[in-house]
Amino acid sequence: MNVDDEARAAQVRLLRDLLARLERGDSLLPTDLLAPLVEELELRIDEEAIAEAWALEGRQPPRAGEGAKPPRAPVARRNVVFFGRASRDLAALPDDERAALERAIGELALAPVPRGAGGLHGRAEGHVQHRVSGHRVLYSLQDESVLVIAITSGPA
């Protein structure tokens, strides 16, 4: 089953759950059903941003299992490298949001997987997502570098 088939199957399950709730007279779109829908939408936005950023760089993204594993103990400072897409995403933000993101991204050099950050799955496997006030920093850990791929925002 490919990623699109898995996404369709998840959407069918969600719609069936919605229908069952409506048939029971429960409220429409409670948060326990809306949250998976928002998560799926965010993942699709992030997957597209990652694919576009790697293509603009003229490079191939890491395949599943190829990226560097998150360190278990503190490591030396990593280099933070911005893809063109990430630089443009950052430059397009208002000054206060940009400053907060720049601080958070700078901290990735010392702690590449901060609390709350998590690996993406599906086509974006090998990438990490870190939420910073309404935005998602999408990056990949490569040897001694943090490659900042893109910065996205989506449903709140």
Phi and psi in degrees as a GROMACS rama.xvg file:
@    title "Ramachandran Plot"
@    xaxis  label "Phi"
@    yaxis  label "Psi"
@TYPE xy
-84.0019  176.745  ASN-2
-61.8166  -42.7717  VAL-3
-63.9035  -39.3408  ASP-4
-64.8992  -39.2854  ASP-5
-64.8263  -40.5198  GLU-6
-64.8319  -42.9853  ALA-7
-63.2374  -42.0944  ARG-8
-62.6796  -40.3013  ALA-9
-65.197  -39.424  ALA-10
-65.5819  -39.5635  GLN-11
-63.1985  -42.9652  VAL-12
-61.2622  -41.9258  ARG-13
-62.7687  -45.5437  LEU-14
-64.8472  -37.3152  LEU-15
-64.3504  -40.9264  ARG-16
-62.0737  -41.4846  ASP-17
-61.4141  -46.2884  LEU-18
-61.2846  -43.3091  LEU-19
-61.4867  -41.1801  ALA-20
-64.9686  -42.9837  ARG-21
-63.1427  -40.7737  LEU-22
-64.7438  -30.9337  GLU-23
-82.1285  -9.39818  ARG-24
86.8699  11.0273  GLY-25
-71.7338  165.712  ASP-26
-67.1751  151.195  SER-27
-82.9898  135.294  LEU-28
55.7118  53.3873  LEU-29
-66.5136  160.916  PRO-30
-60.1149  -29.9681  THR-31
-68.2366  -20.2175  ASP-32
-97.1731  -30.4828  LEU-33
-73.7479  -34.9759  LEU-34
-57.8444  -46.8345  ALA-35
-63.5261  -32.7057  PRO-36
-66.4376  -44.1729  LEU-37
-63.8383  -42.7019  VAL-38
-61.5999  -42.0067  GLU-39
-64.1776  -41.9166  GLU-40
-64.1405  -43.6353  LEU-41
-61.2789  -41.8818  GLU-42
-62.6772  -41.7633  LEU-43
-64.4787  -41.9345  ARG-44
-60.3179  -46.3262  ILE-45
-65.9166  -41.6028  ASP-46
-60.6502  -43.4736  GLU-47
-64.3495  -41.8978  GLU-48
-63.51  -42.1214  ALA-49
-64.9693  -46.5987  ILE-50
-61.3548  -43.7921  ALA-51
-63.1619  -44.0866  GLU-52
-63.5009  -44.2235  ALA-53
-64.6335  -39.7974  TRP-54
-64.4577  -41.3399  ALA-55
-63.5538  -31.3735  LEU-56
-80.0611  -9.92988  GLU-57
69.746  28.2731  GLY-58
-125.729  161.783  ARG-59
-95.2243  135.783  GLN-60
-69.0697  158.661  PRO-61
-64.9494  144.015  PRO-62
-80.8482  163.722  ARG-63
-50.676  128.77  ALA-64
83.778  -5.4613  GLY-65
-84.7344  -30.3348  GLU-66
-64.845  159.34  GLY-67
-63.8696  141.533  ALA-68
-75.7663  142.24  LYS-69
-58.6546  135.965  PRO-70
-70.0113  146.686  PRO-71
-90.2582  -25.6227  ARG-72
-122.3  160.329  ALA-73
-56.8725  141.539  PRO-74
-122.733  172.473  VAL-75
-62.3293  159.803  ALA-76
-56.6336  131.717  ARG-77
-93.2907  154.558  ARG-78
-77.2805  138.156  ASN-79
-104.677  119.117  VAL-80
-116.938  127.299  VAL-81
-96.8864  130.727  PHE-82
-73.8989  159.27  PHE-83
-56.0975  -40.4353  GLY-84
-60.7567  -45.1242  ARG-85
-64.9371  -39.741  ALA-86
-61.9058  -43.4328  SER-87
-66.3733  -41.5577  ARG-88
-59.1766  -44.2713  ASP-89
-67.3446  -43.4583  LEU-90
-64.7374  -25.6421  ALA-91
-79.9357  -7.47079  ALA-92
-87.5552  155.154  LEU-93
-61.8322  155.292  PRO-94
-52.6856  -46.1622  ASP-95
-66.0394  -40.6521  ASP-96
-67.8822  -40.4168  GLU-97
-61.8549  -42.4618  ARG-98
-62.8885  -42.8383  ALA-99
-63.7113  -41.464  ALA-100
-68.3863  -40.4  LEU-101
-61.5208  -40.1985  GLU-102
-62.8894  -47.6591  ARG-103
-63.1992  -40.4074  ALA-104
-67.8484  -39.6583  ILE-105
-60.2147  -36.0695  GLY-106
-68.4502  -21.376  GLU-107
-64.4143  -22.4272  LEU-108
-63.1477  -32.2607  ALA-109
-99.6404  -33.4863  LEU-110
-130.418  86.221  ALA-111
-67.6858  -17.4764  PRO-112
-131.1  80.4206  VAL-113
-70.5088  165.624  PRO-114
-54.0939  133.014  ARG-115
94.0793  -19.0284  GLY-116
-76.5158  150.096  ALA-117
-152.658  155.053  GLY-118
-71.758  147.13  GLY-119
-89.8381  160.398  LEU-120
-122.477  179.691  HIS-121
72.9982  -140.157  GLY-122
-67.1202  -17.7234  ARG-123
-95.8606  11.4955  ALA-124
-58.8139  143.932  GLU-125
94.9965  0.897655  GLY-126
-120.227  156.1  HIS-127
-118.656  144.186  VAL-128
-115.333  129.958  GLN-129
-127.726  120.93  HIS-130
-84.7603  131.632  ARG-131
-134.87  106.149  VAL-132
34.3627  79.6954  SER-133
75.1786  -2.68247  GLY-134
-124.478  158.273  HIS-135
-120.105  124.263  ARG-136
-91.1649  120.912  VAL-137
-106.056  124.512  LEU-138
-148.112  168.546  TYR-139
-131.467  141.421  SER-140
-94.6484  120.139  LEU-141
-127.921  112.131  GLN-142
46.8656  -109.037  ASP-143
-106.111  22.3644  GLU-144
-127.396  153.692  SER-145
-110.938  113.593  VAL-146
-93.3875  108.649  LEU-147
-82.5512  111.401  VAL-148
-84.6277  -50.7459  ILE-149
-160.442  163.414  ALA-150
-126.351  119.33  ILE-151
-121.552  164.276  THR-152
-139.956  161.556  SER-153
-164.496  -148.963  GLY-154
-57.2944  138.686  PRO-155
